[in-house]
Amino acid sequence: MFEYPSLVSNAIISIDEHSAHNYKLIFSELSELNCKGLELRFLNTPGNEELFNLLTLIQNTRIQSIDLIIKHTEFLTPDFFQNLPVNSEG
């Protein structure tokens, strides 16, 4: 049996053009549950600013790893990811 010291070890959120999730609340609640892993599945192609703002909301949470399932777009370069804020809570 696998035991993990939290109520939720990881989560998956599917996102499309009709999603109206309260991401700030979701990430805060996942952090309170000591969730360490998050997968964001984009069923549409988000814009540069949309993705940056979404990932910025995860800053200062307990989430330690983020997997992005996203269709390739031109702005997803190493520079884009280097400019993301670093999660300092971990």
ZAKEZA-620550 format. One line per 5 residues: number of its first residue (from 1); their letters; for each residue x, z, y of N, C-alpha, C, O, CB. Coordinates in steps of 0.2 Angstrom, whole numbers, plus 5000, padded with zeros to 4 digits. Glycine has a CB too. Example, Ala and Ser with C-alpha at 12.3 -4.5 7.8 and 13.67 -1.06 7.14 Angstrom:
2
1 = AS = 5066:5039:4972:5062:5039:4978:5066:5039:4984:5071:5042:4983:5057:5045:4978; 5064:5035:4989:5068:5036:4995:5064:5039:5000:5067:5040:5006:5070:5029:4997 .
END
This chain:
90
1 = MFEYP = 5004:5000:4994:5000:5000:5000:5004:5000:5006:5009:5004:5007:4995:5006:5000; 5003:4996:5011:5006:4995:5017:5003:5000:5022:4997:5000:5024:5006:4988:5020; 5007:5004:5025:5005:5009:5030:5008:5007:5037:5014:5006:5037:5006:5016:5028; 5004:5007:5042:5007:5006:5049:5004:5011:5054:4998:5013:5053:5005:4998:5051; 5008:5014:5058:5006:5019:5063:5002:5017:5068:5003:5019:5074:5012:5023:5065 .
6 = SLVSN = 4997:5013:5067:4992:5011:5072:4985:5009:5069:4985:5008:5063:4995:5006:5077; 4980:5008:5073:4974:5006:5071:4974:4998:5070:4970:4996:5065:4968:5008:5075; 4978:4995:5074:4978:4988:5074:4986:4986:5074:4989:4988:5079:4974:4984:5079; 4988:4982:5069:4995:4980:5069:4996:4973:5073:5001:4972:5076:4998:4979:5062; 4991:4969:5072:4992:4962:5076:4985:4960:5077:4980:4962:5074:4996:4957:5072 .
11 = AIISI = 4985:4955:5082:4978:4952:5083:4979:4944:5085:4984:4942:5086:4975:4955:5090; 4973:4941:5084:4973:4933:5085:4968:4932:5090:4962:4935:5089:4972:4929:5079; 4969:4929:5096:4964:4927:5100:4964:4919:5101:4969:4916:5102:4965:4930:5108; 4958:4916:5100:4957:4909:5101:4954:4908:5107:4950:4911:5110:4952:4906:5095; 4957:4903:5111:4956:4901:5118:4954:4894:5118:4958:4889:5116:4961:4903:5122 .
16 = DEHSA = 4948:4892:5122:4947:4885:5123:4944:4885:5130:4944:4890:5134:4942:4882:5118; 4942:4879:5132:4940:4878:5139:4934:4882:5141:4932:4883:5147:4939:4871:5141; 4930:4885:5136:4924:4888:5137:4925:4896:5137:4920:4900:5138:4919:4886:5133; 4931:4898:5135:4933:4905:5134:4932:4909:5141:4934:4907:5146:4940:4906:5132; 4929:4915:5141:4928:4919:5146:4930:4926:5145:4927:4931:5147:4920:4919:5149 .
21 = HNYKL = 4935:4926:5141:4938:4933:5139:4941:4937:5145:4943:4934:5150:4944:4932:5134; 4940:4943:5145:4943:4948:5150:4950:4950:5147:4951:4955:5144:4939:4954:5151; 4955:4945:5148:4961:4946:5145:4965:4953:5147:4968:4956:5143:4966:4940:5147; 4964:4955:5153:4967:4961:5155:4965:4967:5151:4969:4971:5149:4966:4962:5163; 4958:4967:5150:4955:4972:5146:4957:4972:5139:4959:4977:5136:4947:4972:5147 .
26 = IFSEL = 4957:4966:5136:4959:4965:5129:4966:4967:5128:4967:4971:5123:4958:4957:5127; 4971:4965:5132:4978:4967:5131:4979:4974:5132:4983:4977:5128:4982:4963:5136; 4975:4977:5137:4976:4984:5138:4973:4988:5132:4976:4993:5129:4972:4987:5144; 4968:4986:5129:4965:4990:5123:4969:4989:5117:4970:4993:5113:4958:4987:5122; 4972:4983:5116:4976:4981:5110:4983:4986:5111:4985:4989:5106:4979:4974:5110 .
31 = SELNC = 4985:4987:5117:4991:4991:5118:4989:4998:5117:4993:5002:5114:4993:4990:5126; 4983:5001:5119:4981:5007:5117:4981:5009:5110:4982:5014:5107:4974:5009:5120; 4979:5003:5106:4979:5004:5099:4985:5003:5095:4986:5003:5089:4974:4998:5096; 4991:5002:5099:4998:5001:5097:4999:4995:5093:5003:4994:5089:4999:5007:5092; 4995:4990:5095:4996:4983:5092:5002:4980:5095:5004:4980:5101:4990:4978:5094 .
36 = KGLEL = 5006:4978:5090:5013:4975:5092:5013:4968:5092:5018:4965:5095:5018:4978:5087; 5009:4964:5088:5010:4957:5087:5003:4954:5090:4998:4956:5088:5011:4955:5080; 5004:4948:5093:4998:4945:5096:4999:4937:5095:5005:4934:5096:4997:4946:5104; 4994:4934:5093:4994:4926:5092:4989:4924:5097:4983:4926:5096:4993:4924:5085; 4991:4919:5101:4986:4916:5105:4986:4909:5103:4991:4905:5103:4989:4916:5113 .
41 = RFLNT = 4980:4907:5101:4978:4900:5098:4974:4896:5104:4969:4898:5105:4974:4900:5092; 4978:4891:5107:4975:4887:5112:4972:4881:5109:4975:4877:5106:4980:4885:5117; 4965:4880:5109:4961:4875:5106:4961:4869:5111:4959:4863:5110:4954:4877:5104; 4963:4871:5117:4963:4866:5123:4971:4866:5125:4975:4870:5123:4958:4867:5129; 4972:4862:5130:4979:4862:5133:4979:4866:5140:4976:4863:5144:4982:4855:5134 .
46 = PGNEE = 4981:4872:5140:4981:4876:5146:4986:4873:5151:4991:4870:5150:4983:4883:5145; 4985:4874:5158:4989:4872:5163:4995:4877:5163:4995:4883:5161:4985:4872:5170; 5000:4875:5167:5006:4879:5168:5004:4886:5171:5006:4891:5168:5011:4875:5172; 5001:4886:5176:4999:4892:5180:4994:4897:5175:4995:4903:5175:4995:4891:5186; 4990:4893:5172:4985:4897:5168:4989:4901:5162:4988:4907:5161:4980:4893:5164 .
51 = LFNLL = 4994:4897:5159:4998:4901:5154:5002:4906:5156:5003:4911:5153:5002:4895:5150; 5005:4904:5162:5010:4909:5165:5006:4916:5167:5008:4921:5165:5013:4906:5171; 5000:4915:5170:4996:4921:5172:4994:4925:5166:4994:4931:5166:4990:4919:5176; 4992:4921:5161:4990:4925:5155:4995:4929:5151:4994:4935:5150:4987:4920:5149; 5001:4926:5151:5007:4929:5148:5009:4935:5152:5012:4940:5150:5013:4924:5146 .
56 = TLIQN = 5009:4934:5159:5011:4940:5163:5006:4946:5162:5009:4951:5163:5010:4937:5171; 5000:4945:5160:4996:4951:5159:4998:4955:5153:4996:4961:5153:4989:4948:5158; 5002:4952:5149:5005:4956:5143:5010:4961:5145:5012:4965:5142:5007:4951:5138; 5013:4959:5151:5019:4963:5153:5017:4971:5154:5011:4972:5156:5021:4961:5160; 5021:4975:5152:5020:4982:5152:5014:4985:5147:5011:4989:5149:5018:4984:5159 .
61 = TRIQS = 5014:4981:5142:5009:4983:5136:5014:4985:5130:5020:4984:5131:5004:4978:5134; 5011:4987:5125:5015:4989:5119:5016:4983:5115:5019:4983:5109:5012:4994:5115; 5013:4977:5116:5014:4971:5112:5021:4969:5113:5024:4968:5118:5009:4965:5115; 5024:4968:5107:5031:4966:5106:5033:4959:5105:5038:4956:5106:5034:4971:5101; 5028:4956:5101:5029:4949:5100:5023:4945:5101:5017:4947:5100:5031:4948:5092 .
66 = IDLII = 5024:4939:5103:5018:4934:5105:5020:4927:5102:5025:4924:5103:5017:4933:5113; 5015:4925:5098:5015:4918:5095:5011:4914:5099:5005:4916:5099:5014:4918:5087; 5013:4908:5101:5009:4903:5104:5007:4897:5100:5012:4894:5098:5012:4901:5111; 5001:4896:5099:4999:4890:5095:4996:4885:5100:4991:4887:5103:4994:4891:5089; 5000:4880:5102:4998:4876:5108:5001:4869:5107:5006:4868:5104:5001:4879:5115 .
71 = KHTEF = 4997:4864:5109:4999:4857:5109:5004:4856:5114:5004:4859:5119:4993:4853:5110; 5009:4852:5112:5015:4851:5116:5013:4848:5123:5008:4844:5123:5020:4846:5113; 5015:4851:5128:5014:4849:5135:5021:4848:5139:5026:4852:5137:5009:4853:5139; 5021:4844:5144:5028:4843:5147:5031:4849:5150:5037:4850:5151:5027:4838:5152; 5027:4854:5153:5029:4860:5156:5032:4865:5152:5035:4870:5154:5024:4863:5160 .
76 = LTPDF = 5031:4865:5145:5034:4870:5140:5041:4868:5139:5043:4865:5134:5030:4870:5134; 5045:4870:5144:5052:4869:5143:5056:4876:5143:5052:4881:5144:5055:4865:5149; 5062:4876:5141:5066:4882:5141:5065:4886:5148:5065:4892:5148:5073:4881:5139; 5065:4882:5153:5065:4885:5160:5058:4889:5161:5058:4894:5164:5066:4880:5165; 5053:4886:5158:5046:4889:5159:5047:4896:5156:5044:4901:5159:5041:4885:5156 .
81 = FQNLP = 5049:4897:5149:5049:4903:5146:5054:4908:5149:5053:4914:5148:5051:4902:5138; 5060:4905:5151:5065:4910:5154:5062:4913:5161:5064:4918:5163:5071:4906:5156; 5057:4910:5164:5055:4913:5170:5049:4918:5169:5046:4920:5174:5052:4907:5175; 5047:4919:5163:5042:4923:5161:5044:4930:5162:5050:4932:5161:5039:4922:5154; 5040:4935:5164:5042:4942:5165:5044:4945:5158:5040:4943:5153:5037:4946:5169 .
86 = VNSEG = 5048:4949:5158:5050:4953:5152:5046:4959:5151:5045:4963:5156:5058:4955:5152; 5043:4960:5145:5039:4966:5143:5044:4972:5143:5048:4972:5139:5036:4965:5137; 5043:4977:5148:5047:4982:5148:5044:4989:5144:5048:4993:5143:5048:4984:5155; 5038:4988:5142:5035:4994:5139:5037:4995:5131:5040:5000:5129:5027:4994:5139; 5036:4989:5128:5038:4988:5121:5037:4994:5117:5039:4994:5111:5045:4986:5120 .
END
